[in-house]
């Protein structure tokens, strides 16, 4: 199997972690689902021995026997769990140097667990050579649902199938956290979390749902724009400027209409008076 670059890395890690018995340190690995996961182990320079990878103490991941070419499943020496069938590979080129590391392809959330690499000598004695705590995360993008009422909008931020359990916060348009958010759903289903956080907003603006999963995807987010017609004065400077301009324009139009009306009326009256005087109607009274 040609994985030379990974092989060099795994040998370095295995040298740091290699020991025996209970003194073997635990290496913590966190990754995303569908990725390739390297589990490092070194069993010494003599590879003419058996080694066994297990998870959570009982589930068989991979069993190697040099007399059977490393593939002993179904031959009574190791029963690989169906979960790992076709997804576990060795570094074939490095076996002669004692590299017992494996690669798990297309990691699944259910691969999460505590892995052990066991060296088995010619007398059948087992010695722990590597311990790895593996966490495979799922980081679905949050989805926002909104429901408008007369004076406010209800926002729901939903995350389905997340692992490990995420934390969440709502943020306003200035990216400041909103403390009124309430978790209204939290379910553990088939090894994953379904969650919903809700908030009621009364002002127009942009709102962000931010989901955090430390060590996996860190943060994912989604945003939505809310328009509330019945809300109070907007905090949006552009909105306020437009409103003021509209009011000023209406006032000026009203004043101009009144002034124009008065001017037309006065001009009309002067013309009528001039016509009457020209016709000899000095004694006529003209009322407006």
Rosetta silent file (secondary structure, phi, psi, omega in degrees, C-alpha in Angstrom):
SEQUENCE: XXXXXXXXXXXXXXXXXXXXXXXXXXXXXXXXXXXXXXXXXXXXXXXXXXXXXXXXXXXXXXXXXXXXXXXXXXXXXXXXXXXXXXXXXXXXXXXXXXXXXXXXXXXXXXXXXXXXXXXXXXXXXXXXXXXXXXXXXXXXXXXXXXXXXXXXXXXXXXXXXXXXXXXXXXXXXXXXXXXXXXXXXXXXXXXXXXXXXXXXXXXXXXXXXXXXXXXXXXXXXXXXXXXXXXXXXXXXXXXXXXXXXXXXXXXXXXXXXXXXXXXXXXXXXXXXXXXXXXXXXXXXXXXX
SCORE:     score description
SCORE:     0.000 S_00000001
   1 L     0.000  123.483 -173.875    0.000    0.000    0.000 S_00000001
   2 L   -89.369   89.779  175.652    1.604    3.238   -1.126 S_00000001
   3 L  -134.294   58.481 -172.154    1.172    5.672    1.771 S_00000001
   4 H   -64.337  -41.081 -177.723    4.769    6.754    2.232 S_00000001
   5 H   -64.691  -41.797  177.865    4.056   10.240    3.547 S_00000001
   6 H   -69.441  -33.337 -179.461    1.674    8.940    6.187 S_00000001
   7 H   -60.851  -41.058  178.545    4.098    6.154    7.011 S_00000001
   8 H   -63.541  -41.145  179.882    6.786    8.630    8.044 S_00000001
   9 H   -65.258  -44.445 -176.271    4.399   10.501   10.277 S_00000001
  10 H   -65.465  -34.817  177.786    3.070    7.363   11.932 S_00000001
  11 H   -64.900  -38.491  178.277    6.580    6.125   12.729 S_00000001
  12 H   -64.077  -46.878  179.829    7.372    9.410   14.456 S_00000001
  13 H   -63.923  -40.734 -177.563    4.169    9.286   16.508 S_00000001
  14 H   -67.880  -31.971  176.997    4.642    5.645   17.404 S_00000001
  15 H   -66.034  -36.700  178.805    8.174    6.296   18.656 S_00000001
  16 H   -69.637  -34.355 -172.806    6.832    8.949   20.990 S_00000001
  17 H   -99.448  -14.396 -172.963    4.045    6.724   22.269 S_00000001
  18 L   -63.468  131.455  177.021    5.660    3.271   22.199 S_00000001
  19 L  -165.270 -164.538  178.685    5.884    1.626   25.608 S_00000001
  20 L  -137.214  155.124  175.736    4.506   -1.449   27.299 S_00000001
  21 H    63.255 -145.409 -174.367    1.719   -2.281   29.705 S_00000001
  22 H   -77.319   -6.486 -178.958   -0.124    0.431   31.569 S_00000001
  23 H   -81.582   -2.857 -177.816    2.593    3.032   30.952 S_00000001
  24 L   -71.141  122.631  179.887    1.455    3.559   27.363 S_00000001
  25 L   -71.987  156.668  178.434    0.150    7.131   26.985 S_00000001
  26 E   -95.476  124.203  176.473   -3.180    7.826   25.325 S_00000001
  27 E   -95.681  127.308 -179.308   -3.004    9.810   22.084 S_00000001
  28 E   -96.778  127.716  178.871   -6.129   11.852   21.358 S_00000001
  29 E  -126.868  131.613  176.187   -7.213   12.223   17.725 S_00000001
  30 E  -125.405  134.148 -178.092  -10.178   14.237   16.480 S_00000001
  31 E  -151.257  173.554  179.558  -11.297   14.263   12.866 S_00000001
  32 E   -97.665  154.129  177.973  -14.342   14.692   10.625 S_00000001
  33 L   -62.174  152.093 -178.502  -16.418   11.889    9.160 S_00000001
  34 L    78.230   -0.731  178.902  -15.424   10.623    5.681 S_00000001
  35 L   -88.862  173.195  173.577  -11.756   11.461    6.323 S_00000001
  36 L   -95.900  136.125 -176.497   -8.800    9.054    6.552 S_00000001
  37 E  -118.452  126.524  177.308   -7.574    8.306   10.078 S_00000001
  38 E   -97.276  123.454  175.039   -4.058    7.197   10.909 S_00000001
  39 E  -112.906  112.614 -171.168   -3.651    5.035   14.044 S_00000001
  40 L   -91.469  146.290  177.587    0.054    4.662   14.806 S_00000001
  41 L  -163.741  140.604  174.665    1.806    1.716   16.443 S_00000001
  42 E  -126.872  130.585 -178.426    5.311    0.224   16.485 S_00000001
  43 L  -113.246   17.677  178.801    5.967   -3.361   17.600 S_00000001
  44 L    98.767 -176.789 -174.243    9.751   -3.378   17.175 S_00000001
  45 L   -82.757  -17.654 -178.648   12.031   -4.436   14.357 S_00000001
  46 L   -96.661  105.718 -177.826   10.909   -8.073   14.214 S_00000001
  47 L   -90.881    4.398  178.770    7.579   -8.193   12.344 S_00000001
  48 L   -79.938   43.250  179.484    7.503  -12.011   12.383 S_00000001
  49 L  -135.214  169.318  176.069    4.954  -11.718   15.186 S_00000001
  50 E   -90.602  149.149  167.571    1.239  -11.188   15.488 S_00000001
  51 E  -142.094  154.308 -170.204   -0.373   -7.882   16.392 S_00000001
  52 E  -137.138  131.482  174.426   -3.988   -7.043   17.042 S_00000001
  53 E  -106.424  127.102  176.502   -5.987   -3.810   16.910 S_00000001
  54 E  -128.968  158.804  175.435   -9.120   -3.612   19.051 S_00000001
  55 E  -126.529  135.786 -179.002  -11.537   -0.814   19.947 S_00000001
  56 L    56.880   29.412  171.528  -13.246   -0.438   23.315 S_00000001
  57 L    83.869  -21.751 -173.065  -11.556   -3.614   24.500 S_00000001
  58 L  -130.402  -34.263 -172.929  -13.623   -6.138   22.543 S_00000001
  59 E   -77.630  127.298 -176.946  -14.430   -5.120   18.970 S_00000001
  60 E   -79.083  124.393  178.822  -11.960   -6.494   16.418 S_00000001
  61 E  -100.855  -50.357 -179.612  -10.498   -3.848   14.075 S_00000001
  62 E  -161.161  136.823  177.083   -7.542   -5.687   12.483 S_00000001
  63 E  -126.135  129.014 -178.371   -5.518   -8.830   13.248 S_00000001
  64 E  -115.546  131.827  174.464   -2.137   -9.505   11.638 S_00000001
  65 L  -134.388  116.024 -176.489   -0.399  -12.863   11.416 S_00000001
  66 H   -61.758  -25.496 -179.554    2.741  -13.039    9.237 S_00000001
  67 H   -74.351  -17.296  179.333    2.168  -16.720    8.554 S_00000001
  68 H  -115.266   19.744  178.224   -1.165  -15.912    6.902 S_00000001
  69 L    67.957   17.037  177.064   -0.062  -12.788    5.029 S_00000001
  70 L    87.007  -15.155 -178.073   -1.804  -10.556    7.514 S_00000001
  71 L  -106.714   93.882 -173.640   -5.287  -11.490    6.348 S_00000001
  72 L  -115.901    7.180 -178.891   -6.585  -13.949    8.936 S_00000001
  73 E   -65.357  133.358  179.859  -10.220  -12.983    9.174 S_00000001
  74 L    84.452    2.871  179.542  -12.457  -16.000    8.959 S_00000001
  75 L  -109.236   15.048  175.767   -9.556  -18.381    9.722 S_00000001
  76 L    87.556   -5.175 -178.535  -10.276  -18.665   13.419 S_00000001
  77 L  -104.486   -7.735  179.532   -7.566  -16.231   14.564 S_00000001
  78 E  -175.163  133.745  179.861   -9.519  -13.017   14.365 S_00000001
  79 L  -116.045   96.092 -178.377  -13.061  -11.980   13.583 S_00000001
  80 L   -65.217  133.680  178.028  -13.070   -8.464   12.163 S_00000001
  81 L   -64.758  138.307  179.915  -16.184   -6.527   13.067 S_00000001
  82 H   -54.056  -25.435  179.641  -18.365   -5.842    9.976 S_00000001
  83 H   -58.377  -29.754 -173.922  -18.080   -2.129   10.757 S_00000001
  84 H  -106.336    1.085 -177.182  -14.440   -2.171    9.572 S_00000001
  85 L   -59.844  128.263  177.718  -14.640   -4.556    6.636 S_00000001
  86 L    74.548    5.349 -176.618  -12.862   -3.164    3.580 S_00000001
  87 L  -119.396    0.388 -176.771  -11.856    0.057    5.365 S_00000001
  88 E  -116.146  129.273 -179.267   -8.650   -0.862    7.235 S_00000001
  89 E  -132.023  152.347  175.338   -5.219   -0.984    5.563 S_00000001
  90 E   -97.433  170.393  168.963   -1.622   -1.535    6.675 S_00000001
  91 L   -96.160   85.681 -171.967    1.602    0.161    5.583 S_00000001
  92 H   -55.605  -40.363 -176.268    2.871   -2.902    3.738 S_00000001
  93 H   -66.269  -23.493 -173.938    6.249   -1.379    2.847 S_00000001
  94 H  -101.964    2.495 -179.121    6.984   -0.568    6.494 S_00000001
  95 H   -59.947  -37.078 -177.231    6.048   -3.898    8.084 S_00000001
  96 H   -65.648  -20.749  178.123    9.677   -5.049    8.016 S_00000001
  97 H   -97.058    9.135  175.654   10.629   -2.106   10.231 S_00000001
  98 L    87.976   15.308 -179.952    7.989   -2.943   12.811 S_00000001
  99 E   -83.256  108.864 -179.625    5.376   -0.434   11.749 S_00000001
 100 L  -103.899   19.920 -179.071    1.996   -1.866   12.830 S_00000001
 101 L   -68.732  154.528  177.956    0.080    1.323   12.126 S_00000001
 102 E  -130.437  160.411  174.052   -3.234    1.203   10.291 S_00000001
 103 E  -121.837  128.857  174.792   -5.356    3.628    8.286 S_00000001
 104 E  -100.210  120.745 -178.931   -9.150    3.661    8.564 S_00000001
 105 L   -88.486  148.062  176.327  -10.744    4.944    5.357 S_00000001
 106 L    49.458   64.115 -176.455  -13.953    6.993    5.231 S_00000001
 107 L   -55.414  142.193  178.946  -14.234    7.452    8.986 S_00000001
 108 L  -114.025  154.135  177.156  -17.675    7.086   10.538 S_00000001
 109 H   -57.116  -37.572 -178.361  -19.087    8.699   13.675 S_00000001
 110 H   -72.110   -6.764  173.457  -19.524    5.193   15.105 S_00000001
 111 H   -75.152  -10.737  178.417  -15.753    4.633   14.740 S_00000001
 112 L   -56.695  132.692  179.513  -15.360    6.878   17.793 S_00000001
 113 E   166.023 -173.695 -179.154  -13.777    4.928   20.646 S_00000001
 114 E  -105.395  115.570 -174.620  -10.637    3.834   22.491 S_00000001
 115 E  -102.000  146.298  176.404   -8.228    1.848   20.311 S_00000001
 116 E  -132.268  138.678  172.280   -5.395   -0.457   21.391 S_00000001
 117 E  -106.632  118.520 -175.439   -2.542   -1.990   19.431 S_00000001
 118 E  -110.297  124.836  174.604   -1.485   -5.293   21.041 S_00000001
 119 E   -88.118  132.490 -178.787    1.837   -7.010   20.333 S_00000001
 120 E  -119.809  114.124 -176.662    1.644  -10.819   20.613 S_00000001
 121 L   -81.632 -176.920 -175.096    4.964  -12.641   21.071 S_00000001
 122 L   -65.988  -17.620  178.361    5.783  -16.232   20.148 S_00000001
 123 L   -94.870    2.411  179.529    4.485  -17.438   23.526 S_00000001
 124 L    85.928    4.561  179.183    1.120  -15.718   23.035 S_00000001
 125 L   -75.078  133.762 -178.057    1.803  -12.972   25.565 S_00000001
 126 E  -102.781  134.034  178.008    0.048   -9.702   24.721 S_00000001
 127 E  -130.475  129.466  179.332    1.646   -6.310   25.314 S_00000001
 128 E   -73.783  125.418 -179.483   -0.045   -2.982   24.673 S_00000001
 129 E  -109.555  -20.223 -178.061    2.039   -0.866   22.314 S_00000001
 130 E  -154.665  139.288  173.528   -0.335    1.983   21.475 S_00000001
 131 E  -128.486  128.930 -177.894   -3.495    3.559   22.915 S_00000001
 132 E  -134.711  128.819  173.692   -5.532    6.057   20.901 S_00000001
 133 E   -97.839  111.522 -175.107   -8.722    7.897   21.796 S_00000001
 134 E  -107.006  129.859  173.250  -10.473    8.617   18.497 S_00000001
 135 E  -120.975  119.718  177.127  -13.345   11.049   18.049 S_00000001
 136 E  -106.576  117.314 -173.703  -15.001   11.227   14.632 S_00000001
 137 E  -100.582  154.799  173.093  -17.213   14.294   14.371 S_00000001
 138 E  -122.345  127.098 -172.850  -20.190   15.270   12.238 S_00000001
 139 L  -125.004   73.004  178.569  -20.688   18.975   11.612 S_00000001
 140 L   -69.007  146.453  178.985  -23.944   19.672    9.757 S_00000001
 141 L   -73.541  135.471 -179.903  -24.621   23.280    8.791 S_00000001
 142 L   -66.010  151.538  177.900  -27.380   24.873   10.883 S_00000001
 143 E  -119.940  134.984 -178.244  -30.748   25.650    9.287 S_00000001
 144 E  -107.096  130.791  174.039  -32.850   28.687   10.268 S_00000001
 145 E  -115.304  139.467 -179.326  -36.666   28.681   10.255 S_00000001
 146 E  -128.023  148.423  177.206  -38.637   31.921   10.791 S_00000001
 147 E  -138.139  119.262 -176.537  -42.252   32.703   11.660 S_00000001
 148 E   -90.903  141.610  169.497  -43.574   36.271   11.483 S_00000001
 149 L  -122.171 -171.583 -176.706  -46.255   37.786   13.712 S_00000001
 150 L   -64.523  -42.096 -171.920  -47.600   41.341   13.844 S_00000001
 151 L  -117.107   -1.074 -179.157  -44.902   42.730   16.130 S_00000001
 152 L  -158.537  172.776  177.437  -42.050   40.181   16.123 S_00000001
 153 E  -127.321  131.990  175.353  -40.399   37.234   14.369 S_00000001
 154 E   -92.968  125.070 -179.668  -39.699   33.825   15.896 S_00000001
 155 E  -112.667  131.233  176.248  -36.369   32.358   14.752 S_00000001
 156 E  -119.237  127.576  175.831  -35.447   28.685   15.135 S_00000001
 157 E  -106.592  118.978 -173.921  -31.903   27.427   14.562 S_00000001
 158 E  -117.125  134.330  174.879  -31.890   23.666   13.920 S_00000001
 159 E  -125.290  126.891 -179.066  -28.950   21.257   13.825 S_00000001
 160 E  -120.323  131.382  173.515  -29.519   17.599   12.874 S_00000001
 161 E    75.854   34.201 -179.037  -27.080   14.713   13.238 S_00000001
 162 E   -90.451  147.855  172.564  -24.234   16.533   15.002 S_00000001
 163 E  -157.827  135.604   -5.406  -21.450   14.863   16.988 S_00000001
 164 L   -69.187 -178.120 -175.235  -20.027   15.632   19.476 S_00000001
 165 L   -60.005  124.927 -177.494  -22.735   17.679   21.185 S_00000001
 166 L   -86.123  159.518  167.913  -22.585   21.258   19.860 S_00000001
 167 E  -110.509  158.880 -172.922  -23.026   24.545   21.680 S_00000001
 168 E  -145.869  154.147  169.790  -24.845   27.456   20.090 S_00000001
 169 E  -150.566  148.852  171.651  -25.525   31.166   20.333 S_00000001
 170 E   -91.465  142.860  176.795  -27.564   33.748   18.467 S_00000001
 171 E  -128.629  146.887  178.213  -25.820   36.978   17.442 S_00000001
 172 L   -85.437 -171.937 -174.635  -27.252   40.297   16.265 S_00000001
 173 L   -66.103  -18.248  177.345  -26.102   42.327   13.260 S_00000001
 174 L   -93.298    5.060 -179.533  -23.140   43.700   15.278 S_00000001
 175 L    68.356   23.963  173.879  -22.110   40.084   16.084 S_00000001
 176 L   -89.599  137.946  179.607  -22.899   40.557   19.762 S_00000001
 177 E   -61.727  142.046  175.704  -24.369   37.487   21.543 S_00000001
 178 E  -103.797  122.954 -171.298  -28.100   37.591   22.298 S_00000001
 179 L   -85.320   -6.052 -175.668  -28.800   36.185   25.749 S_00000001
 180 L   -86.982    2.209 -178.016  -32.521   35.493   25.259 S_00000001
 181 L   -66.700  142.932 -178.241  -32.048   32.335   23.168 S_00000001
 182 E  -127.682  132.584  175.452  -33.756   29.216   24.552 S_00000001
 183 E   -80.155  117.953 -176.788  -32.972   25.568   23.761 S_00000001
 184 E  -108.928   -5.553  176.712  -36.315   23.968   22.900 S_00000001
 185 E  -152.283  134.827  174.842  -35.094   20.577   21.614 S_00000001
 186 E  -151.420  106.743 -177.135  -32.188   18.296   22.478 S_00000001
 187 E  -126.481  141.062  174.411  -32.308   14.666   21.355 S_00000001
 188 E  -104.199  114.378 -173.098  -29.703   11.897   21.249 S_00000001
 189 E  -135.928  115.898  176.730  -30.499    9.669   18.287 S_00000001
 190 L    52.572   43.448  176.060  -28.324    6.867   16.899 S_00000001
 191 L    80.514   11.663 -179.729  -25.134    8.395   18.239 S_00000001
 192 E  -135.761  164.311 -177.532  -25.870   11.938   17.065 S_00000001
 193 E  -109.484  136.003  168.878  -27.506   15.076   18.424 S_00000001
 194 E  -113.565  126.294 -176.369  -30.564   16.940   17.107 S_00000001
 195 E  -138.865  150.619  174.969  -30.965   20.414   18.628 S_00000001
 196 E  -136.332  132.818  173.164  -33.097   23.537   18.214 S_00000001
 197 E  -119.476  135.598 -176.940  -32.502   27.004   19.692 S_00000001
 198 E  -120.465  154.807  174.560  -35.219   29.674   19.507 S_00000001
 199 E  -155.446  145.841  174.912  -35.396   33.425   19.923 S_00000001
 200 E  -105.677  126.224 -178.770  -38.043   36.127   19.403 S_00000001
 201 E  -116.691  145.733 -176.689  -36.815   39.353   17.780 S_00000001
 202 L  -120.333    5.145  179.029  -38.644   42.677   17.576 S_00000001
 203 L  -126.745  145.163  175.761  -36.256   44.692   15.437 S_00000001
 204 L   -68.412  149.133  178.164  -35.346   44.427   11.780 S_00000001
 205 E   156.316 -173.907  177.751  -31.802   43.356   11.023 S_00000001
 206 E   -99.961  133.349 -179.889  -29.446   40.435   10.303 S_00000001
 207 E  -124.234  138.588 -175.102  -29.300   37.591   12.833 S_00000001
 208 E  -116.012  135.044  171.325  -26.633   34.867   13.016 S_00000001
 209 E  -105.222  117.355 -175.721  -26.855   31.332   14.384 S_00000001
 210 E  -114.888  123.198 -178.978  -23.344   30.168   15.378 S_00000001
 211 E  -112.165  130.993 -176.983  -22.666   26.495   16.227 S_00000001
 212 E  -119.275  132.137  173.129  -19.426   25.460   17.940 S_00000001
 213 E  -134.300   95.702 -173.273  -17.856   21.982   18.170 S_00000001
 214 L   -59.111  133.461  174.832  -14.404   22.319   19.700 S_00000001
 215 L    81.457   -7.169  179.706  -11.657   20.303   18.032 S_00000001
 216 L  -111.102  -88.216  178.609  -13.847   19.115   15.148 S_00000001
 217 L  -103.695    0.312 -178.309  -15.255   21.809   12.867 S_00000001
 218 E    62.450  -86.159 -178.202  -14.813   24.579   15.418 S_00000001
 219 E  -137.418  138.931  168.572  -17.618   26.851   14.151 S_00000001
 220 E  -128.985  153.510 -176.945  -20.288   26.760   11.488 S_00000001
 221 E  -149.833  164.305  175.083  -22.947   29.423   11.044 S_00000001
 222 E  -145.534  151.527  179.656  -26.011   30.569    9.137 S_00000001
 223 E  -134.749  162.754  178.213  -27.731   33.971    9.006 S_00000001
 224 E  -146.770  152.088  178.474  -31.089   35.441    8.095 S_00000001
 225 E  -105.254  131.104 -177.895  -32.489   38.941    7.512 S_00000001
 226 E  -111.716  132.923  174.535  -35.593   40.005    9.428 S_00000001
 227 L  -121.779  117.566 -178.916  -37.982   42.799    8.346 S_00000001
 228 L  -117.527  107.359 -175.799  -40.611   43.801   10.912 S_00000001
 229 L   -66.078  -33.875 -175.450  -43.077   46.411    9.572 S_00000001
 230 L   -93.723   11.021 -177.891  -44.662   47.103   12.942 S_00000001
 231 L   -76.185  166.679  178.465  -41.417   47.459   14.833 S_00000001
 232 L   -71.624 -168.524 -179.197  -40.274   50.630   16.573 S_00000001
 233 L   -55.001  132.012 -178.027  -37.663   53.027   15.204 S_00000001
 234 L   -74.293  148.850  175.692  -35.041   51.095   13.351 S_00000001
 235 L   -89.424    2.052  179.241  -31.432   51.164   14.478 S_00000001
 236 L   -79.860  116.039 -178.471  -30.330   51.004   10.849 S_00000001
 237 H   -56.207  -38.932  179.844  -28.795   54.438    9.936 S_00000001
 238 H   -64.097  -39.018  179.316  -29.814   54.025    6.302 S_00000001
 239 H   -65.262  -45.113 -179.503  -33.410   53.308    7.283 S_00000001
 240 H   -63.137  -41.415 -179.285  -33.573   56.403    9.583 S_00000001
 241 H   -62.733  -41.826  179.652  -32.071   58.684    6.934 S_00000001
 242 H   -65.371  -38.828 -179.875  -34.624   57.584    4.357 S_00000001
 243 H   -65.595  -44.376  179.310  -37.492   58.141    6.796 S_00000001
 244 H   -63.541  -43.077 -179.752  -36.343   61.668    7.677 S_00000001
 245 H   -61.390  -39.872  179.715  -35.844   62.552    4.019 S_00000001
 246 H   -64.766  -42.387  179.977  -39.363   61.365    3.180 S_00000001
 247 H   -64.716  -45.863  179.580  -40.925   63.446    5.986 S_00000001
 248 H   -60.187  -41.865  179.591  -38.971   66.573    5.014 S_00000001
 249 H   -61.427  -41.528  178.652  -39.990   66.105    1.387 S_00000001
 250 H   -64.891  -41.580  178.886  -43.688   65.892    2.308 S_00000001
 251 H   -62.850  -45.817 -179.880  -43.469   69.033    4.462 S_00000001
 252 H   -62.917  -39.528  177.980  -41.752   71.000    1.691 S_00000001
 253 H   -63.212  -39.970  179.087  -44.332   69.835   -0.846 S_00000001
 254 H   -65.329  -45.453  179.602  -47.160   70.947    1.430 S_00000001
 255 H   -62.623  -43.484 -179.964  -45.593   74.382    2.009 S_00000001
 256 H   -62.908  -37.788  178.925  -44.947   74.854   -1.713 S_00000001
 257 H   -65.161  -43.647  179.331  -48.558   73.938   -2.508 S_00000001
 258 H   -63.904  -46.403 -178.776  -49.922   76.462    0.008 S_00000001
 259 H   -62.876  -43.841  179.635  -47.633   79.258   -1.209 S_00000001
 260 H   -63.002  -39.278  178.505  -48.468   78.576   -4.850 S_00000001
 261 H   -63.493  -44.502  178.844  -52.184   78.558   -4.061 S_00000001
 262 H   -63.185  -42.193 -178.495  -51.997   81.901   -2.259 S_00000001
 263 H   -64.243  -44.558  178.983  -49.986   83.463   -5.048 S_00000001
 264 H   -62.717  -39.595 -179.485  -52.443   82.279   -7.724 S_00000001
 265 H   -65.226  -45.621  179.854  -55.402   83.546   -5.692 S_00000001
 266 H   -62.882  -41.898 -179.406  -53.869   87.000   -5.171 S_00000001
 267 H   -63.408  -40.004  179.662  -52.953   87.312   -8.836 S_00000001
 268 H   -64.648  -42.164 -179.348  -56.481   86.369   -9.847 S_00000001
 269 H   -65.479  -39.407  178.554  -58.015   88.978   -7.529 S_00000001
 270 H   -64.266  -40.703  179.476  -55.752   91.729   -8.818 S_00000001
 271 H   -64.366  -41.306  179.458  -56.682   90.906  -12.400 S_00000001
 272 H   -64.815  -41.145 -179.764  -60.418   91.015  -11.587 S_00000001
 273 H   -65.656  -39.994 -179.925  -60.090   94.372   -9.811 S_00000001
 274 H   -63.820  -38.358  179.981  -58.150   95.845  -12.710 S_00000001
 275 H   -67.210  -41.060  178.520  -60.865   94.727  -15.157 S_00000001
 276 H   -64.012  -42.122 -179.234  -63.641   96.253  -13.079 S_00000001
 277 H   -65.904  -38.406 -179.738  -61.841   99.589  -12.782 S_00000001
 278 H   -66.460  -28.583 -178.985  -61.220   99.703  -16.501 S_00000001
 279 L   -88.904   11.619  178.754  -64.921   99.159  -17.108 S_00000001
 280 L    80.367   25.255 -179.537  -65.879  102.141  -14.904 S_00000001
 281 L  -102.991   50.340 -179.158  -66.757  100.173  -11.899 S_00000001
 282 L   -62.404  -31.774 -174.415  -64.911  102.324   -9.371 S_00000001
 283 L   -89.878    1.330  179.291  -67.825  102.107   -6.968 S_00000001
 284 L   -79.656  139.213  176.487  -68.136   98.312   -7.202 S_00000001
 285 L   -98.190  128.412  178.248  -67.034   96.310   -4.223 S_00000001
 286 L  -108.545  120.039  178.493  -65.136   93.192   -4.996 S_00000001
 287 L  -109.205  149.258 -179.537  -64.985   90.594   -2.232 S_00000001
 288 L   -99.227    0.000    0.000  -62.813   87.614   -2.195 S_00000001
